[in-house]
Structures are given as structure tokens and as C-alpha cells.
């Protein structure tokens, strides 16, 4: 039922008829998948995915055309063409989907479904990062035009750690043969099962209704869901969003940093501006050794690693007067001392005076790629140390959002394994 009663205080997850690739009509399931849209930031990465298979999902999540409207119309036309040709097909009945990702180091399992939308003030789904209006507008127009949720958000919740409720459903389900299994080029194996039994669905739904969730990945898409819900005021499919829910008490996520690439700012200029405001030390490479030095400094306070001139420069111990002057005082101490807060409030806004827009700052998940691009373009890479998940969750529960792109939770779900068509509900 696509309704939410006033007594519902937790997560309300419902089944949906997933759209999935028909394996016989594509080269391989791995070849049609992609990372989330905001991870595919480099043109060579986009071209690699487009050339992997003519039906790669990147043609829907990042269509290429001269204008935004043309891109979104192209995505809608491509989706309709694939549906007509049977490249993508809806499952015969509504399901919750158990999803597993695994490599040599990590095992992650969760449930994919359509989650009832809620505003942050309700305390059911907790955002922890700010969003940019232009990105929400772009994603909203894409979803509006395609009438589809093309990739699930990654949300986390914490159970008591016992194999009951939704966890028990997951562990019973994985004993059956999966709907699909594939291994992507990053070394992760992926398996997906459909839970269509009404009793099993009820067990999972009742358990999840006792929990709140943290948005681990997908803040812009969640904001987009809420925007489109407000546009479609009547009850219906726009009141729900496609998500993957992972219990981090059972399956802990990795929390990594997202690094900044500062266009047009050579490292020498960046360091010169910091003289007298931070302690600056040259650190010997290679990159893993320099990151170890960053981790050691970050354990004692704010620290950043600057790169782009062939070397590594550790910047730490900020001047207290600078922080007092630049960091807003009306937030909790845990927020004021975040590396991302100090970076944006003190360095980007005041010392370097760099606007937070794509022309000046790129956000890059891969550490080596950030360094390589900085060296290639005579720019500055600011390498960050990750924030602990408990800090993120505690701030979110207080209703405090971190600067955008402060964290990267993972592994992220592969895009292209299951989609949600809004006309199907």
C-alpha cells in the first residue's frame, strides 16, 4: 500500500517491480553496470563505460548532449527504446531485493526497496551533508523526464546485531540461487535475490519500521526525491524513493574521504598563503607513506596533505585565531573541528578565497587520481583524512549537516542491477 500513517515513526519500505537487464540481450551484466553518477567524474571513465557495452547504464544516468534538457530527453528516449526492445524488463511481481557485494576484504548485504520519503525534521532519514541546488535541479529534471529511479541511494541503519528481523530474511534468502550474479572490473562480486513472499516481506518491513537511517551516499538524490514529492502532492509512487538499506551493526561500511582539486591554484601559491597560519612540513613519498603521515597528524587535530608539484606537503596545527575568526561558532564542537569545516570555512572561503563551484573545485574520490590531475594541470590537490561513522551519525541526529562531500561511504551499490519505474509504482 502506498500510504504512510501518522503512527509510523520509522522506516517504511515497500516492494516494487524492479526493472532489470535481460542477460541474454546484453554482452554481460558487468559490462552494463556503472558506479553512481557522481563517482564517474572523469571523461575517460565515462568513455570507458560507454564503450564497455552499447547498453551500459551510464547512457541513462549521464547522457551526453549539448544542453541539460537534451540530455534528459535523450535518457528518456534511450530508456523507452530499451524497454521496447526488451533490453530492460520489469519483474513479474513486486519484490524487496536482497543485494550482496563482496571482495577479498569486504562483505556487504542489504535490502533494496522503495522507501517512504520523510523530511529531515521527522528524524527518520538523516542527512549529514549539504547539497547544491544546481545538482538537485539536474537530477530532478532527469528523474522527471525518465519517470524512473535509475540507481539506489545507500542508507545505513544499526540493529542490535542479532540475526533477527530483516537480517534473518537476508540470511534465509541468500541460501537460494540468486536472480543474478556478476563480478565487476573493480573486483567486487554482486548477487541479487528477489523476496516475493508476503510473510518474509512483512518480517523485514516490521523490523525496519523500528529504525532510523543515515544517508551514506546520495544526498542530492534524496533531496531530489523530496523535491519531486512536493511536485506530485497526491499519494502515489513519487512518495517513495529507491534505496539500499544496510545494517552497519552486521555489515560495517568503509568510510573514506573525498578529496578536493583546486583548479588554477599552484601548490607554491597555496603554501605561501598558509605561511604563519598552519605548520607546513614536506613529507617523503610514495603516496601511501604520505597518507600515513596525514593519518598520524589527523589523530591530533586538523590536518591536510597538499600535492600537485611532485611532492607532498603536510599542513596541520591551524592558528587558533584564524579558526576563531573564520569558523562559525553557532554549531557543535564536533562540527567546528571537522577537517571539512576548517577547509571550507578557513582555507577556501578566507585564505585562498576560492568559490565552491565546479569551475574552481573538483571533488575526487580516488586519491591517486586527485594527485595525478593536480600534477597534470598545475593545480593543488587537498587530500583529506576520513571521518569516523559515529561522528557522522551523532551530528546527523543533532540535525547538523556537514560540508558537502565530507565523506565517502562504501562500497557503493553498482548502478544498473535494478531500477525503479515510477509508472509501475
Secondary structure, 3 states (H helix, E strand, C coil): CCCCCCCCCCCCEECECEEEECHHHCCCHHHHCECCCCCCCCHHHHHHHHHHCCCCCHHHHCCCCCCHHHHHHHHHHHHHHHHHHCCEEECCCCEEEEEEEECCCCEEEEEEEEEECCCHHHCCEECCECCCHHHHHHHHHHHHHHCEECCCEEEEECCCCCCCHHHHHHHHHCCCCCCEEEECCCCCEEEEEEECCHHHHHHHHHHHCCCCEEEEECHHHHHHHHHHHHHCCCCCHHHEEEEEEEECCCCCCEEECCEEEECCCCHHHHHHHHECCEEEEEECCCHHHHHHHHHHHHCCCCEEEEECCCCEEEEECCCHHHHHHHCCCCCCHHHHCCHHHHHHHHHHHHHCCCCCCCCCEEEECCHHHHHHHHHHHCCEEEECCCCCHHHHHHHHHCCCCECCCCCEEECCCCECCCEEEHHHC
